[in-house]
Amino acid sequence: MLAVMEQKEKEDFLSDIGCLFEAHAERFVGVVKEYFDDKIKLVTEQYLGLREDFDGMKRILDSHTEMIGELAVDMVVVRSDLKAIKAGLDTKADERDVVVLDRRINTLETKRV
């Protein structure tokens, strides 16, 4: 086909093909740019969502850490209170001792009369 055309026609034909190619190339580059822009936007939204989740989990972890610290302090108080109660129980008579003493008193009272 190009062999039959004159030089001017060949140049016009090649120029038209070049314009068509350039238009298609521009359209293609525009489509690729939109595609990547959408993907970047999607990744950015996902990152921000994960960041919010992470911040929420960090706040919860901080509050739980504080609660555990308070529980540890409370357990120290409970232990010291239990030691004091235990020391007090060692000096008091238990029920068996009271029963034995009651029998001895009854025995002594019956002998006295």
ABEGO torsion letter per residue (X at the ends): XAAABBAAAAAAAAAAAAAAAAAAAAAAAAAAAAAAAAAAAAAAAAAAAAAAAAAAAAAAAAAAAAAAAAAAAAAAAAAAAAAAAAAAAAABBBAAAAAAAAAAAAAAAAAAX
